[in-house]
Amino acid sequence: MHINRRMVLLGAGAITLAAACSTERPASDVVKTIYGPVRGKRRDTGIAFLGVPFAKPPVGELRFAAPAPPAPWTETLECTAYGPTAQRKSMGEVTTIPEPSIPGDAVLSVNVFTPDPSARGLPVLVWIHGGGFIAGSPASPWYDGAAFNRDGVVLVSVGYRLGIDGFLHLDGAPDNRAVLDWIAALRWVRDNIAAFGGDPAKVTVAGQSAGGGAVWALMATPAARGLFRAGICVSGAVTQPNELAAGAAVADLFTRRTGVPATAAALRALPENTVLDMQDALQAPGPGSETVPMLGLAPFTDGKLIPEATSAMLKDGAGGDIPLLLGFTRHEFNMAAAMMAQNPSAAAASPLANAGKGVDMDAYHAVYPGADATELAGQAISDTIIRGPSYQVAEARARLNQPTWLYEFTWTSTAPGYNGMAAHCSDLPFAFDLLRAPGVAQVEGDAPPQALADAMHAAWVGFVKDTAPGANWPRYTLDERQTMIWSDQSHVESDPFAAQRPIWSA
């Protein structure tokens, strides 16, 4: 999920990268995967292998199928530029995170950033991008692995199917195809990452927004067990996985709105643009039950791959003893509420329009004193979608004594449009220590504090290396509820959400 500053929308056959290889390049730039050799791009912090296929292109008979292993190759595959992305168009002309759309069929690929392929036993961070499960791009410069490589971590970013292709329930196709993509990528990491210097037993899976929801869904997925040892959920869409009935309802609405049966046979031969138009029709506003739920195209309980929805996951302790670091920003979608107040016509078309409705605004007045009506509306949206559900996850896990660390990012930007807010996505350049990446100044302002990036990034590196973020950040427990507050003066605070607890736990 990324905020589209103009539209106020929620905030994502043949392999084309093969090319002749120059024999003059260093031999160490070539790594042998179990499918064939790949050549990467040497950089100051290591080598980047971009667009490495972990599955065949999902086209033709494979369009709505489970991901199939790539066909082996013998000639060295040139992996020095990002491969095609499942995103064909971003959520709008301007998104918080730069999200390139790259044409082509081979969208099921990974980007591997390694300090040194000849290293042994390095910890691995697998990154799943956000974008509301319908958009987003693994080729974003905000997901570059340079700083992690500098600090001895291999970073892998994953491309996966989006929207209808990835999530719509279709007769004649496996459910949760994008989840199958994530699992296939994690299996690729298990089988190949040692060749890039990584340790398959030291994998942390992480993601932001929809990507954070992916982490949460994977913790409930038996087929993913053993493929990662820890998780990082950043402003995660943890109200997913949806219930089984929700997946069926979205498929039914798709058929009623498009006149096309929700079957793989009916959709397989349709052009991409036609399916994207159908997706827009599915998600268009409508009266009452005729509107697809926000994040309706998302992981859902299917009785096979994902056995439980979030409500059951909270009770049953999904993930067991897998360490989980999670949290949120102070003003996730407050900026969106302000824009909707200024542009009611855009608000009517936004998936956020109904978020936060039905909350007790008198209670919000008490919890957020001094906030005006627009600010309260934004906080209600933020709390309903991200903050409250993430807090519930931390509480449920602490109740079961599962290893959990909670944070709130409160540093506020000075950039126009973001001024005075700690908005959705604004914490990522700090965690990745990429304050000079393209697009960061437009979100964070001209002088975001490097000290905060140093501290946040170090905590992430510590968690990936040791499954704990450091001695200065205690586990979240019900007796102390100690929470890291990321700010100009970062600190641990005991029970900072005592005032919100009654409305977040209702």
Secondary structure, 3 states (H helix, E strand, C coil): CCCECCCCCCCCCCCCCCCCCCCCCCHHHEEECCCCEEECEEECCEEEEEEEECCCCCCHHHCCCCCCCCCCCCCCEECCCCCCCCCCCCCCCCECCCCCCCCCCCCCEEEEEECCCCCCCEEEEEEECCCCCCCCCCCCHHHCCHHHHHCCCEEEEECCCCHHHHHCCCECCCCCHHHHHHHHHHHHHHHHHHHHCEEEEEEEEEEECHHHHHHHHHHCCHHHCCCCCEEEEECCCCCCCECHHHHHHHHHHHHHHHCCCCEHHHHCCCCHHHHHHHHHHHHCCCCHHHCCCCCCCCCECCCCCCCCCHHHHHHHCCCCCCCEEEEEECCCCHHHHHHHHHCHHHHHCCCCCCCCCCCCHHHHHHHCCCCCHHHHHHHHHHHHHHHHHHHHHHHHHHHCCCCEEEEEECCCCCCCCCCCCCCCCCCHHHHCCCCCCCCHHHHHCCCCCHHHHHHHHHHHHHHHHHCCCCCCCCCCCCCCCEEEEECCCCEEEECCCCCCHHHHCC
